[in-house]
Amino acid sequence: MWAFLFRRVRLFVVAAILLPVVASLARRLAERLEKDGPTRVSRGLHLIEGTAYRARSVLR
C-alpha cells in the first residue's frame, strides 16, 4: 500500500512541478535560438515543450 502511495506522490510531483519547468525552459531556449529564424534545435525544443504540456494534461 505504501509503495502505491509513494508512486502517486512521485507522479504528482513530476506532473505538477517538473513538467511545466521543462516546458518553459524549452520554450525560452527555442525563442532565443529563433532570432534569425527557426532551426533544427529550436524545432526540437518546441517539440519538447509540446510533449511536456501534453504529458501534463494526460496526467491530470
Backbone bond lengths (Angstrom), bond angles and torsions (degrees), N, CA, C in turn:
res aa  C-N    CA-C-N  psi(-1)  N-CA   C-N-CA  omega(-1)  CA-C   N-CA-C  phi
1 M - - - 1.446 - - 1.532 110.62 -
2 W 1.333 116.88 -42.02 1.462 120.04 -179.90 1.518 111.38 -65.39
3 A 1.328 116.48 -33.95 1.467 119.40 179.78 1.524 110.27 -63.14
4 F 1.318 117.91 -40.44 1.461 120.64 178.58 1.525 111.47 -67.44
5 L 1.315 116.53 -37.95 1.462 120.44 178.54 1.524 110.41 -63.22
6 F 1.318 117.50 -47.76 1.457 120.31 -179.87 1.522 111.32 -66.46
7 R 1.309 117.64 -34.32 1.460 120.81 177.03 1.527 110.35 -63.69
8 R 1.294 116.86 -42.84 1.465 120.38 179.08 1.528 111.28 -66.99
9 V 1.310 117.06 -38.01 1.461 120.19 178.02 1.526 109.95 -64.61
10 R 1.321 117.31 -44.25 1.462 120.47 177.88 1.518 110.72 -61.65
11 L 1.309 117.91 -42.99 1.458 121.86 178.64 1.520 110.76 -62.48
12 F 1.304 117.21 -40.27 1.464 121.39 177.69 1.522 111.20 -63.83
13 V 1.320 116.64 -42.69 1.463 120.47 179.83 1.522 110.19 -62.98
14 V 1.309 117.52 -43.36 1.460 120.73 178.51 1.522 110.48 -63.79
15 A 1.317 117.12 -45.70 1.461 120.50 -177.20 1.517 112.44 -69.96
16 A 1.307 117.49 -38.14 1.463 120.55 -172.90 1.522 113.38 -87.26
17 I 1.317 117.44 -30.15 1.464 119.42 -172.76 1.514 112.70 -116.19
18 L 1.307 117.49 -51.66 1.458 120.66 -170.51 1.529 113.19 -73.37
19 L 1.305 118.68 -42.99 1.469 120.52 -177.21 1.526 113.43 -64.15
20 P 1.332 120.50 -44.29 1.470 118.72 176.69 1.531 113.14 -64.18
21 V 1.328 116.93 -34.27 1.469 119.94 178.30 1.522 110.12 -65.91
22 V 1.322 117.09 -45.34 1.457 121.15 178.92 1.525 110.62 -62.43
23 A 1.323 117.19 -42.53 1.458 120.64 -179.52 1.524 111.47 -64.50
24 S 1.316 117.22 -42.72 1.465 118.81 -178.51 1.524 111.47 -70.32
25 L 1.327 118.26 -37.19 1.460 120.30 176.49 1.523 111.49 -64.95
26 A 1.322 116.71 -41.58 1.462 120.13 178.70 1.526 110.51 -63.96
27 R 1.319 117.44 -40.71 1.466 120.47 179.12 1.525 111.19 -64.59
28 R 1.318 117.01 -44.32 1.473 120.11 179.85 1.524 111.78 -62.84
29 L 1.324 116.81 -43.46 1.458 119.69 178.37 1.522 111.30 -64.65
30 A 1.320 117.03 -41.06 1.464 120.63 -179.98 1.522 110.94 -64.46
31 E 1.321 117.27 -40.81 1.468 119.90 179.69 1.525 111.47 -66.04
32 R 1.318 117.46 -36.37 1.464 119.91 177.19 1.525 111.70 -67.49
33 L 1.321 116.43 -36.01 1.454 119.77 -179.18 1.524 112.65 -75.73
34 E 1.321 117.87 -18.78 1.456 121.79 -175.12 1.521 114.11 -92.03
35 K 1.305 118.57 20.21 1.466 120.06 179.35 1.528 111.51 -63.29
36 D 1.335 116.76 -36.38 1.462 120.74 179.34 1.519 112.40 -98.95
37 G 1.286 117.97 1.36 1.454 122.25 -179.08 1.520 110.15 127.46
38 P 1.320 116.34 166.48 1.461 119.45 -177.68 1.534 111.83 -67.38
39 T 1.319 115.39 141.59 1.456 122.15 176.83 1.521 108.54 -123.68
40 R 1.310 116.26 174.08 1.464 119.57 178.02 1.517 110.75 -61.93
41 V 1.315 115.97 -41.11 1.465 119.69 -178.49 1.524 110.67 -65.66
42 S 1.328 117.45 -43.53 1.465 119.37 -179.26 1.528 111.15 -66.70
43 R 1.329 117.33 -37.00 1.467 119.07 176.20 1.519 111.11 -65.57
44 G 1.332 116.95 -37.60 1.458 120.50 176.21 1.514 112.23 -64.65
45 L 1.330 115.56 -39.31 1.470 119.06 177.72 1.522 111.55 -67.07
46 H 1.322 117.34 -36.66 1.473 119.65 175.62 1.526 110.31 -66.86
47 L 1.313 117.07 -33.48 1.457 120.99 176.23 1.526 110.17 -65.17
48 I 1.323 116.98 -42.40 1.469 121.07 176.70 1.522 110.45 -62.36
49 E 1.320 116.44 -42.07 1.466 120.72 178.92 1.525 111.10 -60.13
50 G 1.315 116.27 -48.13 1.457 119.98 179.93 1.517 112.88 -63.98
51 T 1.321 116.17 -38.72 1.462 120.26 179.01 1.520 111.05 -65.96
52 A 1.321 116.70 -39.86 1.468 119.73 178.95 1.525 110.92 -64.44
53 Y 1.337 117.48 -41.87 1.472 119.67 179.06 1.528 111.29 -67.91
54 R 1.345 116.89 -38.46 1.468 119.45 177.69 1.531 110.77 -65.55
55 A 1.326 116.56 -41.85 1.473 119.42 179.13 1.507 110.75 -63.24
56 R 1.316 116.73 -39.63 1.466 118.77 179.63 1.531 111.27 -66.43
57 S 1.328 117.05 -38.09 1.465 118.61 179.24 1.522 111.82 -69.44
58 V 1.321 117.46 -31.92 1.463 120.70 177.11 1.513 110.88 -69.91
59 L 1.326 116.78 -37.75 1.459 120.82 -176.94 1.518 113.26 -78.05
60 R 1.302 118.75 -9.70 1.469 120.37 179.79 1.488 111.89 -71.66
